[in-house]
Amino acid sequence: MFYALSWFFVVAVLALWSLAAWALHAVAVWTVSNAGALTGAASGAGTIAVPDWLAPWVPPEVAQWASQLMAGFAPFVDGLLQAAPALSGALTVATWVIWGIGSVLLVLLGAGLHLLIALWRRRGGGSGPQARQPVAA
C-alpha cells in the first residue's frame, strides 16, 4: 500500500511539474514573440524628466546626466526588443532541458521512497503477517 501511495505522490508531483513547465513556457514564448511589437517604445526614454516634487533636491547637472544616460540606452533597448523573437527557439530548448532534469529528479525521488519503504518493511516496520517466536523464560 505504501508503495502505491509513494508512486501516486511522485506521479502527481510530476504532472504538476509538467503543467507548470508547459504554462511558463507558453507565457514566456508569447512574451518574447510579442516583444518585437514594442520596437520604438524605448525612444521616449530621453524625454523622462525628474518629477516636480524631487526637482528642488536634485542638482540640474545630475538630472541632465540621467536624461542623457537614458537617451543613450534607448537604441540598445530597441535592439534587444528587435532580437527577442529570435530567442523563442532557445527558450523552448531551455524549457525542455529544465523539465527533463526536474523529471529525472522526481523519478529518483520515487525510487528513493521505494527503497526507504522496502528497508522499513524489512526491518519489521511493515504490517504484514509475521510468525512470532515464543519468548523463552
Secondary structure by P-SEA (a helix, b strand, c coil): caaaaaaaaaaaaaaaaaaaaaaaaaaaaaaaaacccccccccccccccccccccccccaaaaaaaaaaaaaaaaaaaaaaaacccaaaaaaaaaaaaaaaaaaaaaaaaaaaaaaaaaaaaacccccbbbbccccc
